[in-house]
Structure formats: C-alpha cells, structure tokens
Amino acid sequence: MGKSEKIIPIAENKEAKQKYEILETYEAGIALKGSEVKSLRNKGTVSFKDSFVRIENGEAWLYNLYIAPYKYATIENHDPLRKRKLLLHKREILRLAGKVQEKGLTIIPLKLYWKNNKVKVLIALAKGKKLHDRRRELKEKAIKRELEREFKGKIHL
C-alpha cells in the first residue's frame, strides 16, 4: 500500500461491545444515496439502535441504521431507516451466511467511518452475551476500578 489511508470516524456502536462477544470483523462498503452522504458530511446524526445485517439472496443488507435526513434536500430526501446494501466480496458473504446458520450468531455493525473519501462500515460476527456474563463483566470492572483507586496514592517507587 503506497498511499496512506486516511480514516475519519463518523459513529461507533458502543452498545455492541457490552451486549455481544465479537468473533470476527469485516470491512464493508455501503451503498448510499446522495442526501445520506451529505448528511454524514455535515456531521448528521447516526444511530445504531437495533441495527443488524441480514444475508438475503446472496447479498448483505444493513437494517435499521438511522441516518438523519439532510436538511437542505428537496423532495428527494432519503428514508432515515431504509435498508442499505453492503458491498462485500462473494466469499465473505458466503462465509458469513454459513456462520449465521450456527446457533446464537448474528452480524452487527460496529463503526461507520470515512476511508479515502468513501463511507465504510465495520461489521462483526457476534454472539450475544447472557445477562449473567454482562453482570460479571461489570462487577470485574468495578473491582478493578476500586483497586486502582485504592493503590493510586500508595505506590511510590
């Protein structure tokens, strides 16, 4: 790769890491309308709430990703929650379709970002965490925070 890749973040799905165990990640292009791209350039609001990826007829589709309408668009403005086609290689789509057939696996979007002036989506093959796993994780985080706070002023080298 001769030229440097310029990556500018747009939005991140922070809830995904809490609710899911990430197994594999893939970078995908996304087919957008002009008003959607303009909205993203203008720091338009993006929401990953309840968004997911589904494989249909050999194509990957992103559902429920909210991209705010572009306020300067005319009647041709986009539907904020429309399904959007993801651009992946055929072998990646087939691999994901095979993995999703396994029990408890799903495909979720993690990040939306600009890469060399193109909008990309980082999607992940993920397994949902059980409630007790999330509770244990929160408890471990709280204990670690307490220990760090306790030892912060006491360690002198």
N, C-alpha and C positions, 0 to 999 in steps of 0.2 A: 504494500500500500504506500505509494509515493506521496500522495497528498494527505494532509492531516484532516481527520474527520471532526467537524465542528458539531458538538451535541449540546442542544439547549433544551432544558426540561420545560414541559408545559404543565403537566399534572402527574400526580402519583397516587396510587391506590393504597393508602396507609392501612386501611382496614384488612386488606388481603393477608398481610403477614400475621395478623392476630387470629384470623379465622381459618387460615389454611396453612398446610405444610407444603412448601414449594418443592417440587421434584425436578422439573426441567423448565428452562425458559427458552423462548424463541422470539426473534425479532421479525415483525411483520410490517409490511406497508399497509396503508389503509386508503380505500377509495373514498374521497370526499368531494363534496360539491364546492363551488367557489365561495359561497357565502359561509360555509363551515371553516374553510381555510382563513378567510378574512376575519372571522370571529376569533379563531385561535391566535392569529397575529396580533389582534387588538386585546390580548390577554382576556379573552372571553372566558366565562366560567365553564368548567368541565366537571362533571360529577360521574364517578364510577359506581354509584349506589346501585346495587342489584344488577350490574353488568356482567355478562358472561359471553363465551364463544361457543357456537354450535357448528358442527360439520353437517352440511346438507348438500347432497348431490355432488360430492367431491369438491365442495368449496367451503371455505371458512367464513362465517358471518359473526359479526360483533353486535350483540343486542344490548339495549338499554344504556348505552353510553350517552350521557346528556352533554350536548354542545350547545351553548346558548345561541339563540338566533342573532344574526348580525343586524344591528340596529339601523344601518343605512341601506339595507337591501330593500328591494321593491317587493312586489307580489311573489317573486321567485325565491323567497326565503325558504330555508330548509326546515324540515320537521326535526325538532331537537332530539327526539328519541328514536329516529328511524334506524333500521338495521343497516350496518355498513359492511361491505365486503373487505375481507383481509387478504392481502397478497402474500401468499406463501408458496414455496416450491411444492410440487405434487407429492414428492416423497415425504415431506414434512406433514402435509395434510393427512396422508395415508397412515403415517406413524401415530399422529395424534388421534385419528379416528379409531385405530386399533387399541390405543391405551385407554380411551374414554369408555370403551366397552367393558373394561375392568370395573369391578365394584368400587364405588366411592370416589372415582377420579373425575375431575372436571377441568375445564380450561377457563382461566380468568385473565383479564387484563391487569397488568401491574403498573405500567407507566405509559405516558404519552409524551413524545418529545420530537424536536426538530433534529434531523441528522442531514447535514449538507442540503438544507432548504427543502427537505421532504419530511412529511409527518410520518413518524414510525410509532408502532405500538409494541411494547414488550409484553408478550403473553406467557402464561405459565401453566404447565400441567400441575395440578394441585390436588391434594387430598384434604378434605375438611377435618378440622380438629374437633375432638369431642369437648364438651363443656368442662369435664374434669381436667383435661390436658391444658386448656386455657387457664383454668384456675391455678393449677400447679405452676405454670409459667409465670403468672402474675405474682404468686407467693414467692417464688425463687427470686424474681426481680426485686421485690420489696425487701427481702432478706439481704440481698447483695447491696442495695442502696443503704440500708441501715448499717451494715458492716463498714462500708466506705465512709459513711458519715462519722461513725464511732472512732475509726482509726485515723481519720484525716488529720487531726491536730496532735495525735500521739506519736506518730512515726517521725523520728529525727535521725538523719544519717550523718 
